[in-house]
Amino acid sequence: MTGRHRVRGVAVCAVVVAVLVAGSLVSCARFGASSASDCAEDGRVELPAGRNSLRSPPAGQPAPVPEALWVADGSGTLRAVDGRTNRVTARVGIGRSTGPPILVTGGGLLWAYQNDGRIDVVDPIRARVTASAVVVPARPLAHNLLYYGHGSLWIAQPGRLWRVSPAGKVSAIPLPTDYTPTMLAATGHWLWLAGGRRLVRVDPATGAISIVDELPGSTGIGQLLGTRNSLLAVGWNQPEIWVLDPDTGASTSSIRLSDGELVGGMYDVDGAVWATGNCGNIVRVDEGAEPRLRTVRISDVSQDFPAVAAAGSFWVADLVRSEVVRIDLRTMEVLARLPVEATDPDDPAFTVVAGRHSVWLLDGDVAATHVLRVDPETNRVLRLPSPADVPSAGASYGTSAVVAAPPE
């Protein structure tokens, strides 16, 4: 089983709106910033500061990495910001659209899905379109869920699941007519869809589907995460993670975050399950007969915490403080808190995207989407030279981005 990135978490939510942290990726639940008291705290808590870097690199010169940030907007051009040179080294025409295409990676390829249903399969190394297809989108566009797994791109729509092969071959699998998928995930043998409180299991080899009994809880499934050997689900804005049988989908146990903290996002980090809580706790699920949580606190302000994993660390965006918090994957120690200097101080939000070796930030204003990179060697966020910036194609369309192989 493979996915869009090394870190796969609630991936579908990110690609539905074509805004990536994916890899990662943005969680489906949304939490506005609030006071610490909303998270069962009497006051501000003491937060780990992390180690300070001792090395000082030249400004704007992070170490080269063999990866590229591929960025698209509504202009019809897919750009590669090469991690070896920190500049745009390739452009691929994919056709103009009314908004940014949804970008997905998998199988060594890039997949670009346009609002009009056009799909371009791009070989990032050769920087060229190798196949094309069409899957007419459902309306509203939020009803089109994209996911890469088991060697194909899957597009889930109300009542239908589409499969697109790397060669551009399209096939359809009927779903129950009253079934509207809201989440997709994959385990070692199956593709899973969630809609309401029901799961649908798909055999990727035959296309056969099986409908699973409704999960417990009073809300629908808001998050679904599959790893090679596990399947987990969370209800909309709930503190409880359901551990499901990866073959049957039946609930086997559950894990609850402390003090009723809501699960903001779940992530597959090389088979280990990590999660973010809206009150600033980052947790790792140690699976076993009785799964347990290991926790580190990074914030006392309730918010969403987009996260990615790369270079041996878990990187969490604290958008309220305009920081990226680095956590060691093995020890769960906070290694550093990296300040992010926003282009527009009145809008300090940024998007975080990662590959296996590199972490990138996108910080937009009305003129362009500015590209920044994290230097793991020095724990600094560095703004790349202006040629790496991506014009906004009218400022209102936004961008989508993924990390993949660099062009030759």
C-alpha positions in Angstrom: 0.0 0.0 0.0 1.3 3.4 -0.9 0.0 6.9 -0.5 0.5 10.5 -1.5 3.5 11.1 0.8 5.5 9.3 3.5 3.1 11.0 5.9 -0.5 10.2 5.1 -3.1 11.7 7.2 -6.7 12.6 6.6 -5.4 13.1 3.1 -8.7 13.3 1.4 -9.7 16.4 3.3 -6.7 18.2 2.0 -7.1 17.4 -1.6 -10.9 18.0 -1.7 -10.3 21.8 -1.5 -7.0 21.6 -3.3 -5.0 23.1 -0.4 -2.2 20.9 0.6 -0.2 20.5 3.7 0.2 16.8 2.8 1.4 15.2 2.6 0.4 15.7 4.6 -1.8 17.6 5.1 -4.5 19.8 6.7 -6.9 18.0 9.1 -10.7 18.0 8.4 -11.7 19.5 11.7 -11.4 23.2 12.1 -10.7 25.0 15.3 -10.5 28.8 15.8 -7.9 30.3 18.1 -9.2 30.6 21.6 -8.0 31.1 25.1 -6.2 28.4 27.1 -9.2 28.1 29.4 -11.2 26.5 26.5 -8.8 23.5 26.8 -9.3 22.8 30.5 -6.3 24.9 31.6 -6.3 27.4 34.4 -3.7 29.5 32.7 -0.8 29.4 30.3 1.2 26.2 30.5 4.9 25.9 30.4 5.8 24.9 26.9 9.1 23.3 25.8 11.3 25.8 23.9 13.4 23.2 22.1 17.1 23.3 21.4 18.7 26.3 19.7 20.8 25.8 16.6 24.4 26.7 16.9 25.2 26.9 13.1 24.4 29.9 11.0 24.0 29.2 7.3 24.1 32.0 4.6 20.7 33.6 4.3 18.5 31.8 1.7 20.8 28.9 1.2 19.3 25.7 2.8 21.2 22.5 2.0 20.3 20.9 -1.3 18.0 17.9 -1.3 17.0 15.6 -4.1 13.3 16.6 -4.1 11.2 19.3 -5.6 8.1 21.3 -4.6 5.6 21.1 -7.4 3.2 24.0 -7.4 0.1 24.7 -9.5 -2.4 27.5 -9.7 -5.2 28.3 -12.2 -2.7 29.6 -14.8 -2.3 26.1 -16.5 1.3 25.6 -15.5 2.8 23.2 -13.0 6.1 24.5 -11.7 9.0 22.6 -10.0 11.0 24.4 -7.4 14.1 22.2 -7.3 15.4 21.4 -3.9 19.0 21.2 -5.3 19.0 24.7 -6.6 16.0 26.4 -4.8 14.8 27.7 -8.1 12.2 26.8 -10.7 13.8 24.4 -13.0 10.8 23.0 -14.9 7.4 24.0 -16.1 4.7 21.6 -17.4 1.6 22.8 -19.2 -1.6 21.2 -17.9 -4.2 23.6 -19.2 -5.8 26.6 -17.7 -8.7 26.1 -15.3 -11.0 28.2 -13.1 -9.0 27.3 -10.0 -5.9 25.4 -8.9 -6.0 21.7 -9.8 -5.9 19.1 -7.1 -2.4 17.6 -6.9 -1.8 14.0 -5.7 1.5 12.0 -5.7 1.9 8.3 -5.9 3.8 5.6 -7.8 6.5 8.1 -8.7 4.0 10.2 -10.6 2.0 13.4 -10.2 -1.7 13.6 -10.8 -3.4 16.9 -11.5 -7.2 16.9 -11.4 -8.9 20.1 -12.9 -12.3 21.5 -12.0 -13.6 20.5 -15.4 -12.7 16.8 -14.9 -9.4 16.7 -16.8 -6.7 14.5 -15.3 -3.1 14.8 -16.3 -0.5 12.2 -15.2 2.9 13.8 -15.0 6.3 12.1 -14.8 8.2 14.6 -12.5 11.6 13.3 -13.6 11.0 13.9 -17.3 8.8 16.9 -16.5 6.1 15.9 -19.0 2.5 14.7 -19.2 2.6 11.0 -19.9 -1.2 10.2 -19.9 -4.5 12.0 -19.7 -8.1 11.1 -18.7 -11.4 12.6 -17.9 -13.7 12.0 -14.9 -16.6 14.4 -14.9 -16.7 16.0 -11.4 -19.6 15.8 -9.1 -21.2 19.1 -7.9 -20.4 20.7 -5.5 -16.7 20.1 -6.0 -16.3 19.1 -2.4 -18.0 15.8 -3.4 -14.9 14.7 -5.3 -12.4 12.9 -3.1 -9.0 12.0 -4.4 -6.6 9.4 -3.1 -3.7 7.4 -4.4 -3.3 3.8 -3.2 -2.8 0.3 -4.5 -1.2 1.6 -7.7 -4.0 3.8 -8.9 -5.7 7.2 -8.4 -9.2 6.9 -6.9 -11.9 9.5 -7.1 -14.9 9.0 -4.9 -18.2 10.7 -5.7 -21.8 10.2 -4.4 -22.8 6.7 -5.6 -19.7 6.0 -7.6 -16.0 5.3 -7.2 -13.6 5.9 -10.1 -10.2 4.3 -10.7 -7.6 5.9 -12.9 -4.5 3.9 -13.9 -1.1 5.4 -14.5 -1.7 4.9 -18.2 -4.9 7.0 -18.0 -7.4 4.1 -18.1 -10.6 4.9 -16.3 -13.0 2.4 -14.7 -16.0 2.9 -12.4 -17.3 0.9 -9.4 -20.9 1.5 -8.4 -21.5 2.4 -4.8 -24.9 2.4 -3.0 -27.0 5.2 -4.5 -27.6 6.8 -1.1 -23.9 6.7 -0.1 -21.9 9.9 -0.2 -18.2 9.3 0.7 -16.4 11.8 2.9 -13.2 10.0 3.5 -10.8 7.6 1.8 -8.0 5.4 3.2 -6.1 2.3 2.4 -4.7 -0.6 4.3 -2.4 -3.4 3.1 -5.2 -5.3 1.3 -8.2 -2.9 1.0 -9.4 0.5 0.0 -11.8 2.0 2.6 -14.5 4.7 2.2 -16.3 6.5 5.0 -19.7 8.2 4.7 -21.8 9.1 7.7 -21.2 6.3 10.2 -20.8 3.6 7.5 -17.7 2.2 6.0 -17.4 0.6 2.6 -14.6 -1.8 1.9 -13.3 -2.1 -1.7 -11.2 -4.9 -3.1 -8.7 -3.1 -5.4 -8.0 -6.3 -7.3 -11.6 -7.1 -8.2 -13.6 -3.9 -7.5 -15.9 -5.9 -5.2 -17.4 -3.8 -2.4 -18.6 -4.8 1.1 -20.7 -2.6 3.4 -19.7 -2.6 7.1 -22.1 -2.1 10.0 -22.3 1.5 11.3 -19.6 2.5 13.8 -20.4 3.5 17.3 -20.8 7.1 18.3 -23.3 9.8 17.6 -21.5 11.6 14.8 -20.4 10.6 11.4 -16.8 9.7 10.6 -14.7 12.8 10.3 -11.3 11.2 9.8 -10.1 7.9 8.5 -6.5 6.7 8.5 -5.1 3.5 7.1 -1.7 2.1 7.5 -0.4 -1.2 6.2 -1.6 -3.0 9.2 -4.2 -0.8 10.9 -7.3 1.3 10.4 -8.4 4.1 12.6 -11.4 6.5 12.6 -12.5 9.6 14.4 -16.0 11.2 14.6 -16.5 14.8 13.6 -15.0 17.0 16.4 -14.5 14.1 18.8 -11.8 13.2 21.4 -11.9 9.5 20.7 -10.0 7.4 18.2 -11.6 4.2 17.1 -9.2 1.3 16.4 -10.8 -0.8 13.7 -10.0 -4.3 12.4 -8.1 -3.6 9.1 -9.8 -6.4 7.3 -13.4 -6.2 8.6 -13.7 -2.6 9.7 -15.2 -3.7 13.0 -14.4 -1.6 16.1 -12.0 -3.4 18.3 -11.0 -0.7 20.9 -10.8 3.0 21.3 -8.4 5.6 22.7 -9.5 8.9 24.2 -7.4 12.1 24.4 -7.2 13.5 27.9 -9.5 16.2 29.1 -11.9 15.9 26.2 -9.3 17.3 23.7 -10.5 17.0 20.1 -8.6 15.1 17.6 -7.5 17.6 14.9 -5.6 15.2 12.6 -4.2 11.7 12.2 -1.0 10.8 10.3 0.7 7.7 9.1 4.4 8.2 9.8 6.2 5.1 8.3 3.5 2.9 9.9 3.4 4.7 13.3 0.2 6.7 14.0 0.6 10.3 15.2 -2.3 12.7 16.0 -2.7 16.3 16.8 -5.1 17.6 19.4 -6.8 21.0 19.2 -5.4 22.0 22.6 -1.8 21.7 21.5 -1.0 18.1 22.5 0.8 16.0 19.9 0.3 12.3 20.5 1.8 9.0 19.2 -0.3 5.9 19.3 1.7 2.9 20.6 -0.4 0.1 19.2 -0.8 -3.3 20.9 -3.4 -5.3 22.7 -4.2 -2.1 24.6 -3.1 0.9 22.5 -1.5 3.7 24.5 -0.8 7.4 23.9 2.5 9.2 24.3 2.0 13.0 24.5 4.0 16.2 24.2 2.5 19.6 24.6 3.5 22.4 22.2 0.8 25.1 22.6 -1.9 26.3 25.0 -4.1 28.0 22.4 -6.9 26.0 20.8 -6.4 25.8 17.0 -5.8 23.5 14.1 -2.2 22.1 13.9 -1.3 21.1 10.4 1.7 18.7 10.5 4.1 16.7 8.3 7.0 14.4 8.9 10.4 14.5 7.2 14.1 14.2 8.0 13.5 12.2 11.2 11.1 14.7 12.7 7.4 15.6 13.0 6.9 19.3 12.0 3.8 21.0 13.4 2.6 24.4 12.3 1.6 26.7 15.2 -0.2 29.3 13.1 -1.2 31.5 16.1 2.5 32.0 17.0 3.8 31.8 13.4 6.1 29.0 14.3 7.0 25.5 13.1 7.6 23.2 16.0 10.0 20.3 15.4 9.5 17.0 17.4 11.9 14.1 17.3 10.1 11.0 15.9 11.9 8.6 18.2 12.0 10.4 21.5 9.1 12.9 21.0 11.3 15.6 22.3 10.7 19.2 21.1 13.9 19.9 19.3 13.2 23.5 18.1 10.6 26.2 17.6 11.2 27.9 14.2 9.8 31.4 13.7 8.1 32.0 10.4 8.3 35.6 9.1 5.0 36.2 7.3 4.9 38.3 4.1 1.7 39.9 5.3 1.8 40.5 9.1 -2.0 40.8 9.1 -2.3 37.3 7.7 0.4 35.2 9.2 -1.0 31.8 8.1 1.1 29.5 6.0 0.9 26.1 4.5 3.4 23.3 5.2 4.3 20.6 2.7 6.9 17.9 3.0 8.6 15.0 1.2 10.9 12.4 2.8 13.9 14.8 3.2 12.5 18.3 2.8 10.0 20.6 4.5 8.5 23.6 2.5 6.3 26.5 3.4 3.9 28.5 1.2 3.1 32.0 2.3 0.9 34.0 0.0 -0.1 37.6 -0.6 -2.1 39.3 -3.3 0.8 39.2 -5.7 2.3 35.7 -5.4 2.8 32.6 -3.3 6.2 32.9 -1.7 8.2 29.7 -1.2 10.2 29.1 2.0 12.2 26.1 3.1 13.1 24.6 6.5 16.8 23.9 6.9 16.9 20.8 9.3 20.6 21.2 9.8 20.2 24.7 11.4 16.6 24.8 12.4 15.8 27.9 10.4 13.1 28.8 8.0 14.6 30.5 4.9 12.8 32.4 2.2 14.0 31.3 -1.2 15.0 33.8 -3.9 12.2 35.5 -5.7 12.5 33.4 -8.9 11.0 30.6 -6.8 7.8 32.6 -6.2 4.7 31.4 -7.9 2.5 34.2 -9.5 -1.0 34.0 -8.1 -2.8 34.0 -11.5 -5.2 36.7 -10.4 -4.6 36.5 -6.6 -8.0 34.9 -5.8 -7.4 31.3 -7.1 -4.8 30.1 -4.6 -2.3 27.3 -5.1 -1.9 23.6 -4.5 1.5 21.9 -3.9 3.1 18.5 -3.3 6.7 17.3 -3.0 8.0 14.8 -5.5 11.1 13.9 -7.5 13.0 16.8 -9.1 13.2 17.1 -12.9 16.3 15.8 -14.7 
